[in-house]
Amino acid sequence: MYRTLGIDLGTTNSVVAHLRRGEPEILFNRQNQEATPSVVGRGRRGELLVGSTARGRLALDGENVIRSVKRFMGRKFRDPQVQAALDELDYKVTAGTDGDVNVWFDGRSYTPIEISAIILRRLKEDAEQRFGEPFHRAVITVPAYFGERQVAATQEAGRLAGLHVLRIINEPTAAALAYGMTSEAGEEARTVLVYDLGGGTFDISILLLVPGSVSVLGIEGDNLLGGDDFDRAITGALLAQIRAEHGTDYQPDRRDRPRIAAAAEVVKIELSNQESSEVVLPGLGAGQLVLETVFERSHFEELIGAQIERTIELTHKAIMQANLTVGDIDEVLLVGGSTSIPLVARRLGEVFGPQRIRHGVNPMQCVALGAAVQSALVGEVECPECRAPGDLAAAACANCAASLLGGPRSACPGCHLPVDAAAEACPKCGHQQPASPTPAAASTPATAATATATATTAQTHNCPRCGTPAAPGAAACELCGTLLSGGTSAAQDVGLRCAACGTVNPPGTEVCSSCAELMQVTNPFDITPKNLGIELNDGRLAVIIPKNTSYPTSSPVSREFVVSGSGRQRLEVAVYEGEHERAQQNELIGHLSLRLPAGLGGRTPVDVSFGLDRDRTITLSVRIQGGDQKTVKLERVTLDPELKVQVEDQQRQIESFTDRWGEELTEAELREARQLINTLDDMAAGQTRGRSVDEALERAQFQLQAQRWVRSSEAYLSLFIHYCQKHLDPGDLSRLQAVAARLRERREAADWVGAVAAAEEADELCASLGHTFRMLTMCNVYVSQSLVSPALAQRILAELRGLDEAVTSANMEAANRHNSALLLLYAQAQRELGDDPTPESLGPVRPEEAGPR
């Protein structure tokens, strides 16, 4: 059995826990701290720093200290919430190629996912160093009010760090699971409100805890409200005092700014335990200024009073939306470091009464502990490739052989990003990776896991709590008395201990295998934080899965719409998450498009259904009556609007070309065109699957250009041979026929490079034979395809017949006369034809309400 970490990946601090002898336990980091600051920095020699050592570099190298990156996870650079945060940062933030956020560290751009992966890898390394055994899987927590894209970004960060993410679980739900494991929870049903005020986010969750069951009743929150905002309020007050004492023109420089911010955080923490905090900051303003003051708790509470009231308003809103009253709440559970602020407990006590506020669970630890508990509630592992369920003891998927253990990672010496240990070079910076000393050991997931486990367990075991090296054969730590793992297997640690009889049960157990009592907690039934729906033709949001709907859904949730359009159009189904009536004011999750069937008339029924799994991944299915059905799992990745326009424009061009010339294309060319249309369709819907959008566009442009050229070239060549063969020299005719055969062969194989080369040769050969042959070919085409007016066609036809008769009778004088007349008629035909516009596909259509108009 493979071990799993429970990870509270926080905005300001991260905490990890695991199961040991059936109970959750915090794992301290290499600095012997329970929490690791979620900060990445650069040391004096350019080395990577993570945690408190990185945070310590703020005053010296703030431009290379990345913090609070969780606020950017899964967001676009143009997101108003991202723009609002830019002025508060010392490090550089720019827009990425797909419109995502890029943060700059040590001269390179990184995505928030990559920075989070660096933090997660350090958490994993510290846990393995502390416990002495490898961790292959993880349960990672996210704020309850995180959107679908933020959840997906967190899951991707875990994968990059080398972890197989078993579950993504909401932070308040995790805290409730930890609380449910304590004796304080009792055996009676309880309605618990979890008030989670962390460093960067605020969440409210209302849960019903019954022995053997956990159900979420309501969710509210604010993703941009937390302890960081309180720090900034104190920072603003300190700056105001500096300016009052030393002049209003004072502006903090890159060295002063982080020092003042660090002092503000110290003030906040000290005021949680005392009435005042002394601040002394010498050497400000290029060494000319000194700030020396005492910051009172009453002043702090004035500064943050409005924000605390905002949390109280959201608390009342969550209670109301769950159809409850304040009196229905049995207990209030405080989660997050910012709940240690006395004003928080005082205001909650005024609302609920002090006796209902619970302090039995450490607010800094409970989320990670709950994540560890959740790992024991998972009875199977899902394959990341084929989504097939697998046994927790399996290292690889029985269906597709994909790894179920994440994968070994090494830090790239060039950019510090976690890189697959088997990779020759870093995919980000191209730096060559050090050769593995035992490459054969990692040839399969199973052998890699065995090698990792053997190497790790060969190390000396340390106490999992205080880090003291364990004496050989010792059952408990000599320093702190903590029981050592001492021969316990992973199989004994991955399940929960029954509170009634003490038996450690297998993962996923709901009823104790020994005493048949219900386990304290089971897999929670969570609810959606916001509405999920699609955009209608009039721009409104049609809700399919309302806010506060339980998930995972037992069956897809369907709704019928209608569509009006023609067979030359596509139906676009855009999925949004949010509570605004106008779809585009919400967060775009992804979209899917389908070609409308030919001969469509009137209002055709369209069935749209959503499925939601435990990780809130949406399965979208669209079925058009009399047409196709398409089902996709939305990757929660959306393109920048400008890129999306380019992709859709390229898709329409290929469709238009295929519609017009489909009968002249080979089967291989049609197949390639359909594949390319589907690829661009997926790209426009955000289903990139790790592929580069720019590369896909470049390939599409080349393929369309090649198809246009080779089709046109072969069509012209065949007409050239057909109409001019009686006028051609036998040698020239033979060469033309040979080129035509090569061009056809390359097209049958959809060999674009070879076909373009053959088309170029054909064009050059035809051109070398002179303008007269082109004129003869095109005049015949104008007449046979009725491209010119009947009167002009009759005159051209008369001259063509005269030329044929002159050639047959070898009358060169008459032949030259007819040629001269045809040249004049050819020029007249070109003037008459003008430009020949290609009919383009019409724009996309969206569903409409199925009710009567």
C-alpha positions in Angstrom: 0.0 0.0 0.0 1.3 3.5 -0.9 1.3 6.4 1.5 -0.7 9.6 1.0 -0.1 13.1 2.2 -2.8 15.5 3.3 -1.7 19.0 2.2 -3.2 22.4 3.2 -1.7 24.5 0.3 -2.3 27.9 1.8 -1.9 31.5 0.5 0.6 32.4 3.2 1.5 29.1 4.9 1.2 25.4 4.0 0.8 22.4 6.4 1.1 18.7 5.7 -0.2 15.7 7.6 -0.5 11.9 7.2 -2.2 9.0 8.8 -0.2 7.1 11.4 -1.7 4.0 13.1 -5.1 5.1 11.9 -5.0 8.7 13.2 -4.0 12.0 11.5 -0.8 13.6 12.5 1.1 16.7 11.4 4.5 16.3 9.8 7.0 19.1 10.7 9.3 20.5 8.0 13.1 20.5 7.9 13.2 23.7 10.1 11.1 21.8 12.7 8.1 24.0 12.0 4.5 22.8 11.6 3.8 25.4 8.8 5.9 26.2 5.8 5.5 29.7 4.4 4.2 29.5 0.8 7.1 31.5 -0.4 9.8 30.9 -3.1 13.0 32.9 -3.1 16.6 33.1 -4.3 19.6 32.8 -2.1 22.8 34.8 -2.2 24.4 32.3 -4.5 21.4 31.9 -6.7 20.1 28.7 -4.9 16.4 28.0 -4.5 14.8 28.9 -1.2 11.4 27.7 -0.1 9.6 28.6 3.1 10.9 30.7 6.0 14.4 31.1 4.4 12.8 32.5 1.3 10.6 34.9 3.3 13.6 36.1 5.1 15.0 37.5 1.9 12.0 39.9 1.4 13.9 43.0 2.6 17.0 42.1 0.6 15.7 40.8 -2.7 11.9 41.4 -2.8 11.8 41.2 -6.6 12.8 37.6 -6.3 10.6 36.5 -3.4 7.3 35.1 -4.8 4.5 35.0 -2.2 0.7 34.8 -2.2 0.8 33.2 -5.6 -2.4 31.2 -4.7 -4.4 34.3 -5.5 -3.4 34.0 -9.2 -4.1 30.2 -9.5 -6.3 29.5 -12.5 -6.9 33.2 -13.3 -6.3 35.2 -16.5 -4.1 38.3 -16.4 -7.0 40.5 -17.3 -9.1 39.3 -14.4 -10.0 42.3 -12.3 -9.0 40.5 -9.2 -5.5 40.0 -10.6 -5.2 43.6 -11.7 -6.3 44.7 -8.2 -3.4 42.7 -6.6 -0.6 44.0 -8.9 0.1 47.2 -7.0 0.7 45.3 -3.8 3.5 43.1 -5.1 7.3 43.5 -5.2 7.8 40.9 -7.9 7.0 41.3 -11.6 3.7 39.9 -13.0 2.9 39.9 -16.7 0.5 38.3 -19.2 1.4 34.9 -20.6 1.1 33.7 -24.2 -2.4 32.3 -23.6 -3.5 35.3 -21.5 -2.7 33.5 -18.2 -0.7 35.1 -15.4 3.2 34.9 -15.5 5.3 35.8 -12.4 9.0 36.6 -12.9 11.6 34.9 -10.6 15.3 35.0 -11.1 15.0 36.4 -14.6 12.5 33.7 -15.8 8.7 33.7 -16.2 6.8 31.1 -14.3 3.1 30.3 -14.1 1.4 30.2 -10.7 1.0 26.4 -11.2 4.8 26.0 -11.6 5.5 28.1 -8.4 3.0 26.0 -6.5 4.6 22.8 -7.8 7.9 24.0 -6.5 6.3 24.6 -3.0 4.5 21.2 -3.1 7.7 19.3 -4.0 9.5 20.9 -1.0 6.5 19.9 1.2 6.8 16.3 -0.1 10.6 16.2 0.4 10.3 17.5 4.0 7.6 15.0 4.8 9.7 12.1 3.4 12.7 13.3 5.2 10.8 13.6 8.5 8.9 10.3 8.2 11.6 8.2 6.5 9.3 6.8 3.8 8.1 8.0 0.4 4.7 9.6 -0.3 3.3 8.9 -3.7 -0.2 10.4 -3.5 -1.9 13.5 -2.0 -5.2 15.0 -1.0 -4.9 18.7 -1.5 -7.3 21.3 -0.1 -8.7 24.4 -1.8 -11.0 27.2 -0.6 -14.6 26.3 -0.8 -15.2 29.3 -3.0 -12.5 28.4 -5.5 -13.9 28.2 -9.1 -13.4 25.3 -11.5 -10.2 26.7 -13.0 -8.6 27.3 -9.7 -9.4 23.7 -8.7 -7.8 22.4 -11.9 -4.7 24.5 -11.5 -4.2 23.1 -8.0 -4.5 19.6 -9.3 -2.0 20.3 -12.1 0.5 21.7 -9.6 0.3 18.5 -7.6 1.0 16.4 -10.7 4.0 18.6 -11.6 5.3 18.1 -8.1 5.3 14.3 -8.7 2.2 13.5 -6.7 -0.9 11.6 -7.8 -3.7 13.7 -6.5 -6.3 11.4 -5.1 -8.8 14.2 -4.2 -9.2 17.9 -4.2 -11.3 18.8 -1.1 -12.7 22.1 0.2 -10.8 23.5 3.2 -13.8 23.9 5.5 -14.9 20.4 4.7 -11.4 19.1 5.6 -11.6 21.0 8.9 -14.9 19.4 9.7 -13.5 16.0 9.0 -10.7 16.6 11.4 -13.2 17.9 14.0 -15.4 14.8 13.4 -12.5 12.6 14.4 -12.2 14.2 17.8 -14.0 13.2 21.0 -15.4 16.8 21.2 -17.6 16.1 18.2 -19.7 13.7 20.2 -22.2 11.1 18.9 -25.2 13.3 18.2 -26.0 15.0 14.9 -24.5 18.5 14.8 -24.9 21.4 12.4 -21.5 22.9 12.3 -20.5 26.3 10.7 -16.9 26.4 9.7 -15.5 30.0 9.7 -12.3 29.8 7.7 -10.3 33.1 7.6 -6.9 32.4 6.2 -4.1 34.5 4.8 -5.6 35.1 1.4 -9.2 33.8 1.3 -12.3 33.6 3.4 -14.8 30.7 3.4 -18.0 29.8 5.2 -19.3 26.2 5.1 -22.2 24.8 6.9 -22.1 21.0 7.5 -24.3 18.4 9.0 -22.1 16.0 11.0 -23.8 12.7 11.9 -21.7 9.6 13.0 -21.0 7.9 9.7 -22.0 10.9 7.5 -20.8 14.4 6.5 -23.0 16.6 4.3 -22.3 20.2 3.2 -25.5 22.3 3.5 -24.2 25.7 2.4 -21.1 27.6 1.1 -20.2 31.3 0.8 -16.9 33.1 0.7 -14.6 35.8 -0.7 -11.4 34.7 -2.6 -9.8 38.1 -1.9 -10.3 38.6 1.8 -7.8 37.4 4.4 -4.9 38.1 6.7 -2.9 39.6 3.9 -5.5 42.4 3.7 -5.0 43.0 7.5 -1.3 43.3 7.0 -1.8 45.9 4.2 -4.1 47.9 6.5 -1.4 48.0 9.2 1.2 48.8 6.5 -0.9 51.8 5.3 -1.2 53.0 8.9 2.6 52.8 9.5 3.3 54.7 6.2 0.8 57.4 7.3 2.7 57.8 10.6 6.1 58.0 8.8 4.8 60.7 6.5 3.2 62.6 9.4 6.5 62.6 11.3 9.0 63.0 8.3 7.1 64.6 5.5 4.4 63.7 3.0 6.8 63.2 0.2 8.2 59.9 1.7 7.8 56.9 -0.7 9.1 53.5 0.4 11.8 52.1 -1.8 12.4 48.4 -2.7 14.2 47.9 0.6 11.9 49.8 2.9 8.6 48.3 1.5 9.3 44.7 2.5 10.6 45.8 5.9 7.5 47.8 6.7 5.3 44.9 5.4 7.2 42.4 7.7 6.8 44.7 10.7 3.0 44.9 9.9 2.7 41.1 10.0 4.5 41.0 13.4 2.1 43.6 14.7 -0.9 41.6 13.6 0.4 38.5 15.3 1.4 40.2 18.5 -1.9 42.0 18.8 -3.7 38.6 18.9 -2.1 38.0 22.3 -1.5 41.5 23.7 -3.1 44.9 23.8 -0.2 46.7 22.0 2.8 46.1 19.8 6.0 48.1 19.7 7.4 49.0 16.2 11.0 50.1 15.7 12.3 50.5 12.2 15.6 52.4 11.8 17.3 53.2 8.6 14.3 54.1 6.5 14.5 56.5 3.6 18.1 55.8 2.5 19.1 55.6 6.2 17.8 59.0 7.2 14.5 58.1 9.0 13.5 56.1 12.0 10.0 54.9 12.8 9.4 54.2 16.5 5.8 53.8 17.6 3.4 51.7 19.7 0.5 50.1 17.7 -2.7 49.6 19.8 -5.1 46.7 19.4 -8.0 49.2 19.3 -6.4 51.0 16.3 -6.0 47.7 14.5 -9.6 46.7 15.1 -10.7 50.1 13.7 -8.6 49.4 10.5 -10.1 45.9 9.9 -13.6 46.4 11.3 -15.2 46.7 7.9 -13.6 43.6 6.6 -14.6 41.6 9.7 -18.1 42.9 9.2 -18.0 41.7 5.6 -17.2 38.1 6.9 -20.2 38.4 9.3 -22.5 39.4 6.4 -21.3 36.5 4.3 -21.9 34.2 7.3 -25.5 35.3 7.6 -25.9 34.9 3.8 -24.7 31.3 4.0 -27.1 30.5 6.8 -30.0 32.0 4.9 -29.1 30.2 1.6 -29.0 26.9 3.5 -32.6 27.6 4.7 -31.4 27.8 8.4 -31.4 30.3 11.2 -28.6 31.4 13.5 -30.3 29.3 16.2 -30.0 26.1 14.0 -26.1 26.3 14.2 -24.9 24.0 17.0 -21.2 24.8 16.8 -18.9 27.3 15.1 -15.5 25.9 14.2 -12.7 28.4 13.7 -10.2 27.7 10.9 -7.2 29.6 9.6 -4.5 31.7 11.4 -6.5 34.9 11.1 -9.2 33.5 13.5 -6.8 34.1 16.3 -7.6 37.8 16.1 -9.7 38.6 19.2 -12.2 40.7 17.2 -13.1 37.7 15.1 -14.0 35.5 18.2 -15.8 38.5 19.8 -18.0 39.2 16.8 -18.8 35.6 16.3 -19.6 35.3 20.0 -22.0 38.2 19.7 -23.8 36.5 16.8 -23.9 32.8 18.0 -23.0 33.1 21.7 -19.6 32.3 23.2 -20.6 28.8 24.2 -21.0 27.7 20.6 -17.5 28.7 19.5 -15.2 25.7 19.5 -11.5 25.9 20.2 -10.7 22.2 20.5 -9.0 21.9 17.0 -5.9 23.8 16.2 -7.0 26.3 13.5 -3.6 26.1 11.8 -3.5 22.3 11.7 -7.1 21.2 11.2 -7.3 21.6 7.4 -4.2 19.4 6.8 -5.4 16.9 9.4 -8.7 16.7 7.6 -7.0 16.2 4.3 -5.2 13.2 5.8 -8.5 11.9 7.1 -10.0 12.2 3.6 -7.1 10.1 2.2 -8.5 7.2 4.3 -12.0 7.7 3.0 -10.9 7.0 -0.6 -11.5 3.3 -1.5 -9.9 3.4 -5.0 -7.6 5.4 -7.1 -8.6 6.9 -10.5 -6.3 6.7 -13.5 -5.3 10.1 -14.6 -5.3 9.0 -18.3 -8.3 6.7 -18.9 -10.2 7.6 -15.7 -10.6 3.9 -14.9 -10.8 3.0 -11.1 -8.0 1.0 -9.7 -6.9 -0.7 -6.5 -5.1 1.6 -4.0 -2.3 -1.1 -3.8 -1.7 -0.8 -7.6 1.3 1.1 -9.0 -0.1 1.2 -12.5 -3.5 1.3 -14.2 -4.7 -2.2 -15.2 -6.5 -0.7 -18.2 -3.9 1.6 -19.8 -0.7 1.0 -17.7 -0.5 4.7 -16.7 1.2 5.4 -13.4 -1.0 5.7 -10.3 1.8 7.0 -8.1 2.6 10.4 -9.6 6.3 10.0 -10.5 9.8 10.7 -9.3 10.9 14.3 -9.8 14.2 16.1 -9.7 14.8 19.8 -9.5 16.1 21.3 -12.7 19.5 23.0 -12.0 18.5 25.7 -14.4 15.0 26.8 -13.5 14.3 24.8 -10.3 11.1 23.3 -11.7 10.3 19.7 -10.8 11.2 17.6 -13.8 10.4 13.9 -14.6 13.5 12.0 -13.3 13.5 10.0 -16.6 13.6 13.2 -18.8 16.9 14.0 -20.6 16.2 17.8 -20.5 14.0 20.2 -18.7 10.9 21.0 -20.8 10.8 24.6 -19.5 14.4 25.8 -19.9 16.0 22.9 -21.9 18.7 22.3 -19.3 20.2 18.8 -19.6 19.2 16.8 -16.5 21.8 14.7 -14.6 21.8 11.1 -15.7 20.0 8.7 -13.3 22.4 6.3 -11.6 20.0 3.4 -12.0 17.8 4.1 -15.0 16.6 0.5 -15.2 15.0 0.8 -11.8 12.5 3.3 -13.1 11.4 1.5 -16.2 7.9 0.9 -14.8 5.8 2.6 -12.1 6.0 -0.5 -9.9 9.8 -0.8 -10.1 10.2 2.9 -9.7 8.1 2.9 -6.6 10.0 -0.1 -5.2 13.3 1.6 -5.8 12.2 4.8 -4.2 10.8 3.0 -1.2 14.0 0.9 -0.7 16.2 4.0 -1.0 14.2 6.0 1.4 13.6 3.4 4.0 17.3 2.7 4.1 17.8 6.1 5.7 17.8 6.4 9.5 14.3 6.8 10.9 13.7 10.2 12.6 11.0 11.0 15.1 8.0 12.3 12.9 7.3 15.0 15.5 10.6 16.5 16.7 13.0 15.1 14.1 15.4 13.4 16.6 17.2 10.4 15.1 15.7 7.2 16.5 17.8 4.7 18.4 17.9 1.2 16.8 14.9 -0.8 18.0 13.4 2.1 20.0 9.6 2.2 20.2 9.3 5.8 21.2 11.4 9.0 20.7 13.9 9.6 23.6 13.3 13.4 23.5 9.5 13.9 23.1 8.1 10.4 23.7 6.3 10.2 20.4 5.7 6.6 19.3 7.9 5.7 16.4 6.7 3.9 13.2 8.9 1.0 14.3 7.9 -1.5 11.7 4.3 -0.4 11.0 3.4 -1.0 7.4 1.7 1.5 5.1 -1.3 -0.9 5.1 -1.7 -0.2 8.8 -1.5 3.6 8.2 -3.8 4.3 5.3 -7.1 3.6 7.0 -8.9 5.1 10.0 -9.0 3.8 13.5 -12.4 2.9 14.8 -13.3 5.0 17.9 -15.2 2.2 19.4 -12.8 -0.7 19.3 -9.5 0.7 18.0 -9.3 -1.4 14.9 -7.5 0.3 11.9 -9.8 -0.3 9.0 -9.0 -0.5 5.3 -9.4 2.7 3.2 -13.0 3.5 2.2 -14.5 1.7 5.2 -17.8 3.1 6.5 -18.6 0.4 9.0 -15.9 -1.0 11.3 -14.8 -4.5 10.1 -14.4 -5.6 13.8 -17.2 -4.2 15.8 -19.7 -3.2 13.0 -20.0 0.4 14.5 -20.2 3.3 12.1 -16.9 5.1 11.5 -16.7 8.6 12.9 -16.7 10.1 9.3 -17.3 9.0 5.8 -16.8 10.6 2.3 -18.4 14.0 2.5 -21.2 15.1 0.2 -20.0 18.5 -0.9 -22.0 21.2 -2.8 -21.3 23.5 -5.7 -20.2 27.0 -4.6 -21.7 28.8 -7.6 -24.2 28.2 -10.5 -23.0 26.2 -13.5 -24.7 26.8 -16.8 -24.4 27.8 -20.5 -24.7 31.0 -22.5 -27.9 31.4 -24.5 -28.2 33.1 -27.9 -29.5 36.3 -26.1 -26.5 36.4 -23.8 -28.3 35.2 -20.6 -27.0 32.3 -18.4 -29.1 29.2 -18.4 -28.4 27.4 -15.1 -28.1 23.6 -15.4 -26.5 22.8 -12.0 -27.6 25.5 -9.4 -25.5 26.7 -6.5 -25.5 24.4 -3.5 -26.1 21.3 -5.5 -24.6 18.1 -4.0 -21.8 16.4 -5.9 -20.6 14.0 -7.2 -23.8 13.8 -9.3 -25.2 10.2 -9.4 -26.4 10.8 -13.0 -25.9 13.7 -15.6 -28.2 16.7 -15.0 -29.9 17.5 -18.4 -31.8 20.4 -19.8 -33.4 20.7 -23.3 -32.9 23.7 -25.5 -33.5 24.5 -29.2 -31.3 25.9 -31.9 -32.0 27.8 -35.1 -29.5 27.7 -37.9 -28.3 26.1 -41.1 -26.0 23.2 -41.9 -23.2 25.7 -42.7 -23.1 26.8 -39.0 -21.8 25.4 -35.8 -23.6 25.2 -32.4 -21.4 26.6 -29.7 -22.1 25.6 -26.0 -20.1 27.9 -23.7 -20.0 26.8 -20.0 -19.9 29.5 -17.3 -19.7 29.4 -13.5 -21.1 32.3 -11.4 -24.2 34.0 -10.3 -24.6 36.9 -12.7 -27.6 36.8 -15.1 -25.4 37.8 -18.1 -23.3 34.8 -18.9 -20.1 36.7 -19.9 -20.0 38.5 -16.5 -19.3 35.0 -15.0 -16.2 32.9 -15.3 -15.8 30.9 -18.5 -15.0 27.3 -17.8 -14.8 26.0 -21.4 -17.0 25.3 -24.4 -17.8 22.8 -27.0 -19.0 23.2 -30.6 -20.8 20.9 -33.0 -21.6 21.1 -36.7 -25.3 21.5 -37.3 -26.7 18.8 -39.4 -27.5 19.5 -43.1 -31.1 20.4 -44.0 -31.8 21.8 -40.5 -35.0 23.8 -40.4 -37.0 25.6 -37.7 -36.2 25.2 -34.1 -34.3 21.9 -33.5 -34.2 20.3 -30.0 -30.7 20.2 -28.3 -30.1 18.3 -25.1 -27.3 19.6 -22.9 -26.2 17.7 -19.8 -23.6 18.2 -17.1 -22.0 15.6 -14.9 -19.8 16.5 -11.8 -17.3 14.2 -10.2 -15.8 14.4 -6.7 -13.1 16.8 -7.9 -15.7 19.0 -9.6 -14.6 18.1 -13.0 -17.4 18.7 -15.5 -18.4 16.2 -18.1 -20.3 18.1 -20.8 -22.5 16.2 -23.3 -24.4 17.9 -26.2 -26.8 16.0 -28.5 -28.5 17.6 -31.5 -31.7 15.9 -32.7 -31.0 14.3 -36.0 -27.3 15.1 -35.7 -24.2 14.2 -33.7 -23.6 13.8 -30.0 -20.3 15.0 -28.4 -19.1 14.4 -24.8 -16.0 16.0 -23.3 -14.4 16.4 -19.8 -13.8 20.1 -19.5 -10.2 20.8 -18.5 -11.2 24.1 -17.1 -8.6 25.9 -19.3 -9.9 28.8 -21.4 -8.0 30.7 -24.1 -7.3 34.4 -24.2 -10.0 36.0 -26.2 -7.6 37.1 -29.0 -6.2 33.6 -29.4 -9.7 32.2 -29.4 -10.7 34.4 -32.3 -7.6 33.3 -34.3 -8.4 29.6 -33.6 -12.1 30.0 -34.6 -11.2 32.0 -37.7 -8.8 29.2 -38.8 -11.4 26.6 -38.1 -14.0 28.4 -40.2 -11.5 28.7 -43.1 -10.8 25.0 -43.1 -14.5 24.1 -42.9 -15.3 26.5 -45.8 -12.6 25.0 -47.9 -13.7 21.4 -47.1 -17.4 22.3 -47.8 -16.6 23.8 -51.2 -14.0 21.3 -52.5 -14.8 18.1 -50.5 -15.6 16.1 -53.7 -12.2 16.8 -55.1 -10.2 15.9 -51.9 -8.8 12.5 -51.3 -10.0 10.3 -48.4 -6.7 10.9 -46.6 -7.0 14.7 -47.0 -10.6 14.7 -45.8 -9.6 12.6 -42.8 -6.8 15.0 -42.0 -9.0 18.1 -42.4 -11.7 16.6 -40.0 -9.0 15.8 -37.4 -7.6 19.3 -37.7 -11.1 20.8 -37.3 -11.7 18.7 -34.2 -8.3 19.8 -32.8 -9.1 23.4 -33.3 -12.5 22.9 -31.9 -11.0 21.4 -28.7 -8.5 24.3 -28.6 -11.2 26.9 -28.8 -13.0 25.1 -26.0 -9.9 25.2 -23.8 -9.2 21.5 -24.2 -5.5 21.9 -25.0 -4.3 18.7 -23.3 -0.9 20.3 -22.9 -0.5 21.2 -26.6 0.7 24.5 -27.7 -2.0 26.7 -29.3 0.5 28.6 -31.3 1.9 25.4 -32.8 -1.6 24.1 -33.6 -2.4 27.4 -35.4 0.9 27.3 -37.3 0.2 23.7 -38.4 -3.4 24.5 -39.4 -2.3 27.4 -41.5 0.3 25.4 -43.3 -2.1 22.5 -43.9 -4.8 24.8 -45.2 -2.4 26.6 -47.5 -1.0 23.3 -48.7 -4.5 21.8 -49.4 -5.5 24.9 -51.3 -2.4 24.8 -53.4 -2.2 21.1 -54.3 -6.0 20.9 -55.0 -5.9 23.9 -57.3 -2.6 22.7 -58.9 -3.9 19.2 -59.7 -7.2 20.5 -60.9 -5.5 23.0 -63.3 -3.0 20.3 -64.4 -5.7 17.8 -65.3 -7.6 20.5 -67.3 -4.3 21.6 -68.9 -3.6 18.1 -70.1 -7.2 17.5 -71.2 -7.7 20.6 -73.3 -4.1 21.1 -74.6 -2.9 17.5 -75.3 -3.5 17.8 -79.1 -1.4 20.9 -79.2 1.4 19.7 -77.0 4.7 18.1 -78.0 4.7 14.3 -77.0 7.7 14.8 -74.7 6.0 17.7 -72.9 2.8 15.7 -72.5 4.7 12.8 -71.1 6.4 15.0 -68.5 3.1 16.6 -67.5 1.5 13.1 -67.0 4.4 11.9 -64.9 4.1 15.0 -62.6 0.3 14.5 -62.4 0.9 10.9 -61.2 3.4 11.9 -58.5 1.0 14.7 -57.3 -1.9 12.2 -57.0 0.2 9.7 -55.1 1.3 12.3 -52.6 -2.2 13.5 -52.1 -3.5 10.0 -51.6 -1.0 9.7 -48.7 -1.8 13.2 -47.3 1.9 13.9 -47.6 1.8 17.7 -47.5 5.5 18.3 -48.0 5.7 15.9 -51.0 2.4 17.1 -52.5 3.5 20.8 -52.3 6.8 19.9 -54.0 5.0 18.1 -56.8 2.5 20.9 -57.1 5.3 23.4 -57.4 6.9 21.3 -60.1 3.6 21.0 -62.0 3.0 24.8 -61.9 6.5 25.5 -63.1 6.2 23.0 -66.0 2.9 24.4 -67.1 4.2 28.0 -66.9 7.3 27.0 -68.9 5.1 25.9 -71.9 3.9 29.5 -72.5 0.9 31.7 -71.9 -1.0 30.4 -74.9 -1.7 27.0 -73.3 -3.0 28.7 -70.1 -5.3 30.8 -72.2 -6.6 27.8 -74.1 -7.2 25.9 -70.8 -9.1 28.7 -69.1 -11.2 29.5 -72.1 -12.4 25.9 -72.2 -13.1 26.1 -68.5 -15.1 29.3 -68.8 -17.4 27.7 -71.5 -17.7 24.2 -69.9 -18.5 25.5 -66.5 -20.8 28.4 -67.7 -18.7 30.9 -65.8 -19.3 33.8 -68.3 -22.3 35.3 -70.0 -24.0 33.2 -72.7 -23.1 35.7 -75.5 -19.4 35.7 -74.6 -19.4 31.9 -74.2 -20.8 31.5 -77.7 -18.1 33.7 -79.2 -15.3 31.8 -77.2 -16.7 28.4 -78.3 -16.8 29.5 -81.9 -13.1 30.5 -81.8 -12.1 27.3 -80.0 -13.8 25.2 -82.7 -12.1 27.3 -85.4 -8.7 26.7 -83.8 -9.3 22.9 -83.6 -10.2 22.8 -87.3 -7.2 24.9 -88.2 -4.8 22.6 -86.2 -6.3 19.5 -87.7 -5.9 20.9 -91.3 -2.4 22.3 -90.4 -3.6 25.8 -91.5 -1.2 27.8 -89.3 -2.4 31.2 -90.6 -6.0 30.4 -89.5 -4.7 29.0 -86.2 -2.8 32.2 -85.4 -5.9 34.3 -86.3 -8.1 32.2 -83.9 -5.4 32.4 -81.2 -5.4 36.2 -81.4 -9.2 36.4 -81.2 -9.1 34.1 -78.2 -6.6 36.3 -76.4 -9.0 39.2 -76.7 -12.0 37.2 -75.5 -9.9 35.7 -72.6 -9.2 39.2 -71.4 -12.8 40.2 -71.7 -13.8 37.0 -69.7 -11.4 38.0 -66.9 -12.9 41.5 -66.7 -16.4 40.0 -66.6 -15.6 37.5 -63.9 -13.8 39.9 -61.6 -13.1 38.4 -58.1 -14.5 35.0 -57.3 -15.4 35.1 -53.6 -15.3 31.9 -51.6 -18.5 31.3 -49.7 -17.5 31.3 -46.0 -19.2 29.4 -43.2 -21.6 31.6 -41.2 -20.9 32.4 -37.6 -21.7 30.1 -34.7 -25.1 29.9 -33.0 -26.0 29.3 -29.4 -28.9 27.4 -27.8 -32.2 29.1 -27.1 -34.8 28.4 -24.4 -37.0 25.5 -25.4 -40.2 27.3 -24.3 -42.6 29.1 -26.7 -41.4 32.4 -28.1 
